[in-house]
Amino acid sequence: MMRKSVFSIVIAAGLVGGIQAASAQSSSNPVTCIYLWCWTHVMVVPDAAGTPIVRVTWNEFRLPKQQSGVTLGWILAGSLDYELRPDRVVIIGANVAGSSAQFPLRQSTGTLFPMDDLNTTALVYTSQLRVYKKGSPPDAAPLVASGTIANSVN
């Protein structure tokens, strides 16, 4: 009985924490952020033709109303030849105005990018994740994955 309980807790923690393999990005893969942190794993993998592409565990963060100050994070894992640079997650599209105040940045590294979501607006933001080949010039084209951040969802 005790082993079943421990096993169930470990499985639940893995699912809630987003510990799962990167999945295909052919459709929306949302996660509702109910804790003060919400992470997604980022991997660079080859597509069917062998071309490197970016895949993430979750490409849509949803924040319930009244959930403020959640830290959203992107963790680059298993991709030793790639890195995250200062422009790694960018808000694009119609709601870009004011987005820097909505999403204050935190200290980051070449494999970890966190930012806070104050969740003070009921807007949907389009984000663009950019991953670069290590050692590539500053003006090199990144690998890109798009996503969304939906604030104040029910």
C-alpha positions as CSV (number, residue, x, y, z in Angstrom):
1,M,0.0,0.0,0.0
2,M,2.8,2.4,1.0
3,R,4.7,1.7,-2.3
4,K,1.6,2.4,-4.3
5,S,1.1,5.8,-2.5
6,V,4.7,6.8,-3.0
7,F,4.6,5.7,-6.7
8,S,1.4,7.7,-7.2
9,I,2.9,10.8,-5.6
10,V,6.1,10.6,-7.8
11,I,4.0,10.2,-11.0
12,A,1.7,13.1,-10.0
13,A,4.6,15.4,-9.2
14,G,6.2,14.6,-12.6
15,L,3.0,15.4,-14.4
16,V,2.3,18.6,-12.5
17,G,5.8,19.8,-12.7
18,G,5.9,19.3,-16.5
19,I,8.6,16.6,-16.4
20,Q,8.0,14.9,-19.7
21,A,9.6,14.6,-23.1
22,A,9.4,17.3,-25.7
23,S,6.4,16.7,-27.9
24,A,5.6,17.6,-31.5
25,Q,4.5,21.2,-32.0
26,S,1.9,20.7,-34.7
27,S,-0.8,22.0,-32.4
28,S,-1.3,23.8,-29.1
29,N,0.1,22.0,-26.1
30,P,-1.2,24.1,-23.1
31,V,-0.5,24.0,-19.4
32,T,-2.5,25.8,-16.8
33,C,0.0,27.4,-14.3
34,I,-1.5,26.9,-10.9
35,Y,1.7,27.2,-8.9
36,L,4.2,30.1,-8.6
37,W,6.4,28.5,-11.2
38,C,5.6,27.1,-14.6
39,W,8.5,25.6,-16.6
40,T,8.8,24.1,-20.1
41,H,11.6,22.0,-21.4
42,V,13.2,23.0,-24.7
43,M,15.0,20.6,-27.0
44,V,16.6,20.9,-30.4
45,V,15.9,17.7,-32.4
46,P,16.0,16.7,-36.1
47,D,12.9,16.7,-38.1
48,A,12.1,13.9,-40.7
49,A,14.6,15.5,-43.1
50,G,17.3,15.8,-40.5
51,T,17.0,19.6,-40.1
52,P,17.3,20.8,-36.5
53,I,14.0,22.2,-35.1
54,V,13.0,23.5,-31.6
55,R,10.4,21.5,-29.6
56,V,9.0,22.4,-26.2
57,T,7.0,20.5,-23.7
58,W,4.4,23.3,-23.3
59,N,3.9,26.0,-26.0
60,E,1.0,27.7,-24.3
61,F,1.0,29.0,-20.7
62,R,-2.4,29.7,-19.2
63,L,-2.7,31.7,-16.0
64,P,-5.9,31.7,-14.0
65,K,-7.4,35.0,-12.7
66,Q,-5.8,36.1,-9.4
67,Q,-2.6,34.0,-10.1
68,S,0.0,36.8,-10.0
69,G,3.8,36.8,-10.1
70,V,4.1,33.3,-11.7
71,T,7.6,32.6,-12.9
72,L,7.5,31.2,-16.4
73,G,10.7,29.4,-17.5
74,W,12.2,27.8,-20.5
75,I,14.9,25.1,-19.8
76,L,17.2,24.1,-22.7
77,A,18.0,20.4,-22.1
78,G,19.8,17.7,-24.1
79,S,21.0,20.1,-26.8
80,L,24.6,20.7,-26.0
81,D,25.4,22.4,-29.3
82,Y,22.8,25.1,-28.7
83,E,22.2,28.0,-26.4
84,L,19.8,30.7,-25.3
85,R,20.9,34.3,-25.9
86,P,19.6,37.6,-24.5
87,D,16.8,37.8,-27.1
88,R,15.7,34.2,-26.4
89,V,12.0,34.8,-25.5
90,V,10.4,37.8,-27.2
91,I,6.7,38.9,-27.1
92,I,5.6,39.7,-30.7
93,G,2.3,40.6,-32.3
94,A,-0.6,42.9,-31.4
95,N,0.0,43.0,-27.6
96,V,3.7,43.8,-27.6
97,A,3.1,47.3,-26.3
98,G,3.5,47.2,-22.5
99,S,4.6,43.6,-22.5
100,S,8.0,44.5,-20.9
101,A,6.1,45.8,-17.8
102,Q,3.9,42.7,-17.8
103,F,6.8,40.3,-18.0
104,P,9.8,41.4,-15.9
105,L,12.9,39.4,-16.5
106,R,14.9,37.4,-14.0
107,Q,18.6,36.4,-14.1
108,S,19.1,33.9,-16.8
109,T,21.8,31.6,-18.3
110,G,22.6,30.0,-21.6
111,T,20.3,27.1,-20.8
112,L,17.7,28.7,-18.5
113,F,15.4,31.7,-19.2
114,P,12.9,32.7,-16.5
115,M,10.5,35.7,-16.5
116,D,7.6,36.7,-14.2
117,D,4.1,37.2,-15.4
118,L,2.3,39.8,-13.3
119,N,-1.0,38.7,-14.8
120,T,-2.6,42.2,-14.6
121,T,-4.2,42.1,-18.0
122,A,-6.7,39.7,-19.6
123,L,-4.7,39.5,-22.8
124,V,-3.2,36.7,-24.9
125,Y,0.5,37.3,-25.8
126,T,2.3,35.6,-28.6
127,S,5.8,34.6,-27.7
128,Q,8.7,33.6,-29.9
129,L,11.5,31.3,-28.4
130,R,14.9,31.7,-30.1
131,V,17.6,29.1,-29.8
132,Y,21.1,29.6,-31.3
133,K,23.9,27.3,-32.4
134,K,26.8,27.7,-30.0
135,G,29.6,29.8,-31.5
136,S,27.4,31.2,-34.3
137,P,27.9,34.9,-35.0
138,P,25.6,37.5,-33.3
139,D,23.6,38.0,-36.4
140,A,23.0,34.3,-37.1
141,A,19.4,33.2,-37.7
142,P,18.0,31.3,-34.7
143,L,15.8,28.3,-34.6
144,V,12.4,29.5,-33.6
145,A,9.3,28.1,-31.8
146,S,6.2,30.1,-31.3
147,G,3.9,30.0,-28.3
148,T,1.3,31.9,-26.3
149,I,0.8,33.2,-22.8
150,A,-2.9,33.6,-21.9
151,N,-3.6,35.8,-18.8
152,S,-6.7,35.7,-16.6
153,V,-8.3,32.5,-18.0
154,N,-11.0,30.8,-16.1
